[in-house]
Amino acid sequence: MRALIVDDSRAMRTILSRIVAGLGFETILAGDGKQALAVLSASPPPDLLLTDWNMPEMNGYELVCAVRAIPGYAGIKIVMVTTETEISQISAAIAAGADEYVMKPFTPEIMLDKLRMLGLAETAP
């Protein structure tokens, strides 16, 4: 399985990459939504897209909208991973096509639980 991790923070990309790599994902990294769309157009679609909301060039909400507008990307599971905690923003992200929403800071266990709910990680025995 493959995961595209989109965040303008190098540290956050590293943290998320370590978590999902530990679950067997090959990771691809992008610093903003525009870079993520370029990566998507140049390779087969990933199984998972983890994106921050607040980024330069193209934010995570705009990225979710753009990805969901492309029929070939319908199977990608999208998780917003962000500091945005307003109910209106959570609702907007879900309405735009995000499958899950994780608020920073988070623990690896929280991320694992979200990926399990999406069918992208094994459930505990």
Secondary structure as UniProt FT lines:
FT   STRAND          2..6
FT   HELIX           10..21
FT   TURN            22..24
FT   STRAND          26..30
FT   HELIX           33..42
FT   STRAND          48..51
FT   HELIX           60..68
FT   HELIX           71..73
FT   TURN            74..75
FT   STRAND          77..82
FT   HELIX           87..96
FT   STRAND          100..103
FT   HELIX           108..117
FT   TURN            118..119
//
